[in-house]
Amino acid sequence: MIEEFSNPHNVGVIENADGVGEIGSTVDGDIINISIKVTNNILEDVKFKTFGCVVAISTSSAVTRLAKGKTVEEALSLSNDDILTALDGLPEGKDRCSGFALDALKLAIEDYQKKNK
């Protein structure tokens, strides 16, 4: 987890993104924005901007890294367990925080799907 925080992957915003998802937690104060670029049903690019704690940044980086290159369906099937495995777990009591980035990704995909019906 510390490596993902210290050297996050895919930081930024995709200009003219095909889908954007943002989620915020009023309890924790984290805000996660994920943007995607989709080509031939493949998440060609996935980027994030996160205002939040170490866990929010680490999970955002892991989610984008795992989703990039997957089909839309494969990305939608990513689970919280996949994120926890990619990060070798999280500190006790922070497991629920790992779902926020995944939720933002799913919102970005939903946005893409709505635009492309």
N, C-alpha and C positions, 0 to 999 in steps of 0.2 A: 504494500500500500504506500509506503513512504517513497519508493521509487517512482510510482505513478504520480504522486504529488510533486516530487522534486523535479521530475522531467515529464510533464504531461504531454500527451500526444493529441494532435488535431485541435489545437486551441485556435479559436477565431470564429468568424462568421462567413458563410458562403454567400457571396453576392448573387442575386437572382436565384436564390434557393428554390428547389422544387417543393420543399416542405419545411416548416418551422414549428417547433414545439417548445413551449416554455412552461415551467412549473415552479412554484414557489411555496415555501413552507413558512407560515407566519410564526410557527412555534420555534423553528430553528433559525429563521432568517435567511435561509439559502434560496437562491434563485438560479435556476439552470435553464439555459437556452441551447437547444440543439437544432442545427440546420443540416439539411440533406440535399444532395444532388443525385438524381436517379437517372440511369441510362439503361435501356433495355431490361427494366425490372431489377437492376443491380444498384445497390447503394454505392455509387462511384466515389462519393466523398461525404464525409460526416464530420462536422466540426461542432465545438461547444464553447460557450462562454458561461462561466459560473462565478457567482458571487457567493462565497460560502466558506465552510470549514474544510479541513483537510480531507474528510471523508467525501464531501460533495465534489471536490475537485478530483480526487482519486477515482471515484466511481464514474464521473463524467468522462474522464480520460479512458477508463477501461471500457465503458459502453461504446464509445466512438471507435475504439480500436477493434472491438469484437464485431461491431456491425458493418464496418467498412468492408466492401467486397462481397457482402452477402446479398442474396435476393431479398426482396421486400418480405416475403413469407418467412425466410430464415431469420431475418432481423426481428420480426414480430414474435418469433418463438423463443427469443433469448429470455432467460429467466434470471431471477434474483440469485439463484444458486450459481449460474454461469458467471455472474459478476463477482460473487464472493470467492469462487474458485480462482478466477483471474487475478484477484487481489490477495490470494492466500489468506482470506478471512479479514475480518474487521475487529476493532476493539469491542469488548463486551458492551452491549447496549446500543451499538451503532448499526446493527444489521438492518433495522427498518429504514435508515437513511439511504441505504444502497439502492432502494427502489426508485428514488426520485429521478435519477438520471435515466433509468430505464423507462419511466413514465414519460419523460420529456421526449425520448426517442420515439415512443409509440404515438405521441401527439404529433410529432413531425411527420410520421408516416401517414397518420390519419389525414393530416392537412394535405399531403401529397395526393392521397387517394381521392379526396373530395375535389381537388382541382382537376383531376384526370378521369372523371367519370364519363 
